[in-house]
Amino acid sequence: MSAQKDRWVSSFSFLLFCASFIPTLGSASLLQELSPQEYFSSLQAGRSSLAYFSHNVSPGAQPFLEQIENSVEALQDYGISVVKVNCPKEDVSRYCGKENVLRKAYLFRGNMLIREFPTDALFDVNSIVANVLFALLFNEVKYVETLTDLQNIENALKGKSNMVFAYVAATGTAEHRAVMEVAFVYGTVHQFVLTTEATLLKDTGSDEPDTSSAQLLFCHCQQATDVAQPCRRTPMEQDLTVLNIHRHLKLMGAPLVTEVAEDPEKVSTVHLQLGLPLVFILSQKETYEADRRTAEFLAWQLLGKAGVALLSRDLVDLNILLRSNVALKTPDEGVPIKYLVLEDTDEVITLVEDNSKVKQIQEDEEEEEEDEDEKGNDNQDVQDDQVVEAVSRDKKRELPLEQILTLTEETFHSAMLETSQTVVLFYASWEAVSLAVLQSYTEVADHLKGAQGVLLSRVNCWDWPGVCTTENVTQFPTIKIYKKGEQPVIYNGMLGTEELTSFIMLSQVSCPLKLATIDEAEGYLRGELPSELSSYHHTSVLGVFSTAMSKAREAFVEAGSILSGYVTMGMYFEDDALALSRKYAVSPPALLLARSRDWSVEGIALSKQSAQDIVQMIRYELMDIFPEITVQNLPHYLQLRKPFLILFSDGDIGQLESKEMLKLAKGIPQQAFVSCWLNLKNTPVGHGVLKAYFATMPSLPVLVWVNLHAGGQVFKFPSDQSITEMNILSWLERLKAGLEIPSSTLSEEDWKPPLPAYNFLQMMDTTVPESTLRTSYHHADRQEQQQPEGSEEKASVREELPEEAGVKAEKVQSPGRDLRGTAPRLAGREKQAKRHSEL
């Protein structure tokens, strides 16, 4: 850097020296004419001069002298004087002697000869300036003829400095002069390399180089720390002029990604100052690392065309839609920033290259929203699926996700270690059922706000498929609970707020809970659990075993792991277990059930002692004797595959009916059928059930017998009879004897979803293109093609920067290529091949 400083000082001093003579010279020639003695005595150490020795000016030398005189001012800018030395006739010295010597010009630094030029090589001002600077900058500008020489220079620069590689068709051209003039300024910052060999231009990455025009490449060797790692090259797409090269080097020296923590309207970067647009990647703290890689990846693709900034939503209050993930600021004054919703970096690159696309994308988004609003009531796909309909109706409502931690590839495993229990919702941000569950999930987070040892989190499987693959999540939405040192538990219950909240809280308690004394066992049966769990359980199950019953205990423990979160289970197997069981008239192995409505304890002998039998037995015993059927509990009762005796009512049933039905349920031997009731006010879907059973809506209450698993016949209890145990039993006898005529017969259609559950990985393979990234430069394309076939990586693996060993080929978009994590990617939901409309 000291050499550069001295050069500038010398140049500046020389300019002042020349400027002091301007008023006196007037129109006189700027070319100094000196005698040999005067010239050699005037030479100063460190000062450069170009001298032409001549006895007399022959007509053939006149054009050369005119060009030499024209170059005086240009060379003065670099502290180089130009002198015509008039040789006496009798002078036969080295420079004034022979005639062939007089056909050359000489470049001196001090009194040392640096280079001699044939006069026919200095044919104009460009060639004079270019060749003189080229000779003086022999350390700053290397000339190469072979690929080996170029590679050797690259290898020597790796990890130390960057390289500016220029190809010119011939030396002495205007382009050659431009490169030399810029090298005079930047030569101590970057290593300049020059060639006139067209074959080298092809070897540097251009498949079909235009050898008729000069080209310049900026080689990022400083970031290539490994000798085997090639230097990434960024070509200059403009003509080789001093201004364009200076502009290109300024852009190469700017930060790759600028981090912004202020209003983007106030942001100014070197790109905007040089007339280029600035792209903002809108980020948030949960996805910062992924967004940073996306911004870096995009910045490499747009290097020299636009700047890239990372704007944190957490630090700047933006009055924009949450789903917006990209903003574009142009250098034009008065033009507002455009906030957009884009899918991948290809779309950003297209915007930069064709700014007219911005308005088109914004118009398309507005038209899409208008079309969705207009078609909301007529779209059969939406109407067929009530979940999709609800999500479509509420699609503009922003969800309060502040209490739910967003997990990414990098943060997933560390989050599992933060708390004793981590709940993870695996979902797809564009899919209706996932979004419906996400709404319930926010309500769960609100209920559990402040709960100790519980962390609620989410993973967008559309953004992070690698995480979901690793965790063996092939369908969404999926909820898993992770505990330190244990295998994760999949939640298979209803996805409503109440059910999920209860499951999360009950999962905090060991299942089964091992009790050490009779007092602890008795307290457990009285419902003595931590106060925060008191409202989340209904019936406690206590397994009582003798110390010798190891097999039954192991089966009970296994059953507890299956029922964890759904049931509160305890286990007592001390020496006095027999005394405890006898208190409730049962012998070990046995179950003691304490129902929360009256805390009465019921003893049940364990006749079957396999884990699955115990699970089935507990589930059955926990069912109410005369339950109210709801959407949530209906699947549990359907699993019994028994006939239903349902009392439909428009509100709570009367005390008389309730008493008679409960008496009937308790008196049924072996629970031959499910005796239950359905409140249409609590479960409005019951209206549709009655319409399916009867041609016209019956008056309520109405008692119905239906066997869904055998024939599907529906019988209606006579409306002229009162609902008593005696009347119902008599009616059931008539049904059994075939004396009653069914009101209707249901079809034998299998009750299952018409479509299989989503396998999102398979779906992504078919909808995401094999290669969605089009790199800006041919060299980057070839880097991808040269990767070995076995280098394919998971979609969530960290995107390598292009200056690293190379961009690995990927089957799915990687976080660096896709605009992931920056916002819920709702815009992608319409791009899927088919809605799951028949759920």
Secondary structure, 3 states (H helix, E strand, C coil): CHHHHHHHHHHHHHHHHHHCCHHHHCCCCCCEEECHHHHHHHCCCCCEEEEEEECCCCCCCHHHHHHHHHCHHHHHCCCEEEEEEECCCCCCCCCCCCCCHHHEEEEEECCEEEEEEEHHHCCCHHHHHHHHHHHHCCCCEEECCCHHHHHHHHHHHCCCCCEEEEECCCCCCHHHHHHHHHHHHHCCCCEEEEECCHHHHHHCCCCCCCCCCCEEEEEECCCCCCCCCCCEEEEECCCCCHHHHHHHHHHHHCCCCEEECCCHHHCCCHHHHCCCCEEEEEECHHHHHHHHHHHHHHHHHCCCCCEEEEEECCCCCCCCCCCCCEEEECCCCCCCCEEECCCEHHHHHHHHHCCHHHHHHHHHHHHHHHHHHHHCCCCHHHHHCHHHHHHHHCCCCCCCCCCCEECCCCCHHHHCCCCCEEEEEEECCCCHHHHHHHHHHHHHHHHCCCCCCEEEEEEECCCCHHHHHHCCCCCCCEEEEEECCCCCEECCCCCCHHHHHHHHHHCCCCCCEECCCHHHHHHHHCCCCCHHHHHHCCEEEEEECCCCCHHHHHHHHHHHHHHECCEEEEEECCCCHHHHHHHCCCCCCEEEEEECCCCCEEEEECCCCCHHHHHHHHHHHHCCCCCECCCCCHHHHHCCCCCEEEEEECCCCCHHHHHHHHHHHHHCHHHCCEEEEEECCCCCHHHHHHHHHCCCCCCCCEEEEECCCCCCEEEECCCCCCCCHHHHHHHHHHHHCCCCCCCEECCCCCCCCCCCCCCHHHHHHHHCCCCCCCCCCHHHHHHHHCCCHHHCCCCCCCCCCCCCCCCCCCCCCCCCCECCCCCCCHHHHHHCCCCCCCC
